[in-house]
Amino acid sequence: MSTLQSWTEAACAELGLDPATVDERLILDLTRVVAHRVDRPAAPLTAFLAGLAAGRGEPLAEVVASLTALASAWPEPPGGSPAPRKDSGQRLAAAGEDEQVRQQ
């Protein structure tokens, strides 16, 4: 069993949900498109919004299809792909390197 499967089962148990109702691939594909086409922080927010819509009775597959289409059509910023965010992993790695230099 993968870490993702273990986490999904534990989170479902915590929330009283049936893990069989979770379509991991559907949500992961949605968040991948959003992260790459819109902005990384938009991915978990979009997954949350999809969950809210599903919770009010919207079919999850339709919600995900709609949000994926929205993200796919999202305009790129002028000059091409989005610039790295200040809070990106690259910046965090650089901060960690700075800390290592100070400790030496």
N, C-alpha and C positions, 0 to 999 in steps of 0.2 A: 504494500500500500504506500502510495506517495505521500509526501508531506502535505500537498494540497488536498488530497483525499482525506487524510487524517484531520486536517484543520476544518474542512467542510463538515465532516461528521461531528466534530466537537462543537463547532459553531451552531450547527443545526440542533444538536442536543440541548445546548444552552438556551436556544430560542424556542424550543418545542416545535421544530420543523422536521418534516420528513426529508432526509437527504436524497431520496429517490426523486424528489421534485426539483432538485437543483441541476440546472444544465450548465455545468462549469464552462464548457467550450463556448457556448453562446455568449456568456458574460465576458469571458476572456477575449473573444474575438471583438466584441463591442469595445472594450476598454483599450485594446490594441489600436483600433482604428482611431478612436478619440485621442489617445495619447500622441499618435503620429500626425494626425491631421489638424487637431485643434491645439491642445496643450496637455502636457503630462498631468498636471493637477486636475484637469477636467475629467480624466478617466475615472477615478474613484467617485467623484461627484455624480457623473453620468450613471455609473452602476447603481448608486444610491437612488437616483431619480427613477431609473428603470424599476427598481424594487418597489418604490412607492407606487408607481403606476400599476405594477402587477398586484400589489396589495389591495388596490381599490377595484381590482377585477379585470383590468386590461390584460389580454393575452400577452404573455411575456415575449413570444416570438414576434408578434406585431410591434410591440414597444421597441424591441431591439432593432428590428428592421427599420423602423422610423428614425430612431436615433443614429443608426449606422449611416443611413442615407443623409441625414442632416450633417453629420461629421464629414462624410465623404465629399459633400458639396461645400464645406466650409472654405472660405477664401484664404489663400495663402497671404501672408503679410507681404508688403512690397519688398522686392529683393530676394524672394524665394522662401526657403523653409525658415521656421521660427528660430530666432537666436537662442543660444543656451541660456537657461534661466540662472539667476544668481544663486538659487538654491539647488541647482542641478548636482548630480553626482560628481561631475568634474570639479566643481567648486569645493565640494566637501572633501574630495581627495586632495585638492591643493591645500586646504586648511589642515588636513591631517599631516601632510608633508611638512608644513610650516611648524607644527607642533613637534615633529620628530627632530627638525633642525634645532629648535630651541632647547630640546632635552640633551642634545649632544654636547 
